[in-house]
Amino acid sequence: MKPSLLKKILILVVILALPGFLYYLLTAKGKNRYKPLPVYGPKQVAKTGHKFHGKFIPDTIYHQLPQFKLTDQDGNEVTTKGLDSNIFVANFFYTNCTGVCQATNTNLKALLDTYKKNKLVSFISITVDPKRDSVAVLKKYAKQFNPAGVKWMFLTGDTASVYPLARQGFLVNAVDAGNGNFIYSDKLILIDKKKRIRGYYSGASITEITRLNDEIKVLIAEELREMDEPLY
């Protein structure tokens, strides 16, 4: 690794990740220790592994998001592969929702302002009402939040894609209850670059948004350790 790149990474870790690390310094028997973010979802023990002190330790296969193909508010196709270089925060909503959806997306706007210059972090909001929330409707809705380019994508698709993605991919609920009502999760979901779920947060809670902000920084630090190219 080039000295200049190493220096840049160290500076970014200090600036971006320090608050998150401080948040996760726990006191245990008078000693501080770092608590990494968990990985959510079902796990499998792999046949592959590694040796540690002469003992074979099997690898763990973690739950990952499945491949998906949706459309953003500008009519662009968005796929899992297109998000390969990003940590991202996802949530489910619909444009006719004026309660928790509005509060959640307003809080997301504040987070977007925090990370608007960071190439590692993006935001996606997936409608649970794709029959009504067309590309044109999403584009009009997005204007109130002024998402910066592709940093915040409002996505639509068909119900055969969106509902299974919510339940089997993000592991949250999404159901059309009829008469314009929907049962869906209000959670914000933190996803790492390997498409693993690293956290759930109540989108309308300021306390939870603060926790999400801290944990994004922890995840950034984790990803920076594996980077081999500049962020900016």
N, C-alpha and C positions, 0 to 999 in steps of 0.2 A: 504494500500500500504506500502511495506517495505521501511524504511528510505533510504537504499542504492539504491533502484530502483528510489525513488523520487529524490535523489541527482543526479543520472545518467541522468534522464530526464531533470532536470533543467540545467545541464551542457550542454547537447546536444542542448537544446533550445537556450542557449546563443551562442554556437559555430555555429550552423547551421542556426538558424532562425533569429538572430539579424539583419543581413544585409537586409533581406526581410522585417522585421518589420519596420526598419528605412525607407525603401523605401515607405512603406505604411502609414507612419505617416503624415497625411495631416493637414495643418493649416486651421482652420475654426473659424473665429471671434476671432483670437488670441489664440485659444486652439487647442492642438493636439488631434487627435482621430485616432483610428485604423480602417482601411478599409479592411474588409475580402474579399476574392476572391468571385466573382459571381458564380452562377451555371447557365450554358447555356442550352438552349433547352426548349421545351414546358413544362408547369407546369399545375398541376391539384390541385384543392382544395379537400382535403380528408374529409370524414365524421367524422374521428377521430380528436382529438385536445386536448388542455389543457386550464386550466384557469389561467389568469393573472390579478391580482387585481379584482377578481370576474367576469371577462369577459371571455367568451369562445373564444379561438383563434384556428381556424381550422388548422390542419397540411397541409403542402404542399407536394405533390408528384412530385418529380423532374424527368426529363428525365434521363434514365440510358442506358448504352450499352446493347444490347440484347446478349443472349448467342451465342457464336461462337466457331468454331473448325477449326483451321488452322494448318499448319505444318512448323516447323522452318528449318534453314539451316543444322541442324544435323539430320533431319528426325523425330524429336520428335513432338508429338501432343501438341498443345498449345490451351487451352480453357480459357474462361472467368473465370471459377472457379480456374484455375491454377494461375491466377493473383490476387486472392482475397486479398492477404496480401501485395499488392504493390500499391503505387502511380506509374503511368507510363506515359511516353511521347510517343505519337504515331505519325507516319506520313505515307504518301503514296508515292510511288516511283516506278521506274522500272529500271532494270540494264542497259538498253541501253540508258538511259537518261544521258547525259554528262554535262548538264547545271545546272539548279536549284537543281536537285537531288544530284549531286555531292557536291555542295556548302552546301546544307542542311545537308547531312550526315557527311560532314567534321565538321560542327558546332556541330552536335550531338556527334561526337567523343570527342570533347573538354568537353562537358557536362558529358559524360560517365566517363572521367578521374576525374572530380570533385566529382562524386557520386559513384565511383567504390567500396568503402568500406561501403556504406550505404545500408543496407538490405531493406530499404523501397522503394527505387527508381529503376525502370527498364525502358528499352526503347524497343519499337517495331516498325519495319518498314515493312509495308505491300505492296507487289507488286501489281500494277494494271495491270500487264502483266503476269498472272499466266500460260498462255499457253507456254510462252517461259522461264519464270523464274522458272525452276524446282528447286528441293532441291539442286541438284549438282551445278546449275548455281548460286544460292544464296550463297552456301558455298564458291565458288570461289570468288564471289563478296565481301563477308564479310571479307575475309582475309586481304584486304587492310585497313580495319578499326580495325582489331584485337579485336573484341568484347570479353569482358571477360566473359566467361561462358554463363549463361542465362541472364546476365544483359542487353544485346542487342540482340534481336531476330529478324531475317529477316524472314518474314512469307509469305507463299504462300497457295493457295487453289484453288477452281474453281471460275469462274466468277459469278456463281449463289450465291456464298457465299460472295465474296469480295465486289462486287459493291453495293448490298443492305446494307452490313455492313457499307460501307463508307457513303452512303446517309442517311440511316435511323438510324444508330447507332452513328457515329461520326459527322453526319450532314454536310458533305462536299461532293463535287462532285467527281465522278469517272466514266469515260465513255471511251470506246474503239472507237476512231474516225476513225479507219481503217488505212491500210497501215503503220502499226507500230507506229501510233501516238495515244496519249491518252490525254484526257482532265481530269485533276485531280487537287486537291487542293495542294498548296505548304505549307500549314499550318502545324505547329507542334501543337499537341493537348494534353493538360494536363488533365489527368484523375485521380480522387481520388479513395480511396479504396472502395467507394460505387458505383463505375463505373459511376460517374457523370462527365460531362465536366466542367472543371474549368477555361479553358483559351485557346485562339487561338493565334498563333505567326507565323510571316513570317520566315520560316526556313533559308533563305539566308541572313537575316538582322542581323548584329552583335548587333545592338541596341535592336532588338526583342529577340535575344538570351540572352542578359543581363537581360531583363525583365523576361523572362522565368526562368532564374536561380534564380532571386529574388523570384518569385512566387512559385517555387518549395519549397524554404525554408519556405515561409509562410504556404504552405500546409503541410509540414513536421511538423511544430509547431502545426497545427490544429490536425493532426493525433496523435502526441505525447501525447496530452491531453487526448486522448481516449485509449491509450495503457495500457496494464496490464502485458507486458512481455518485457525483455530487447531487445534492438536493435542489440547488438553485442554478 
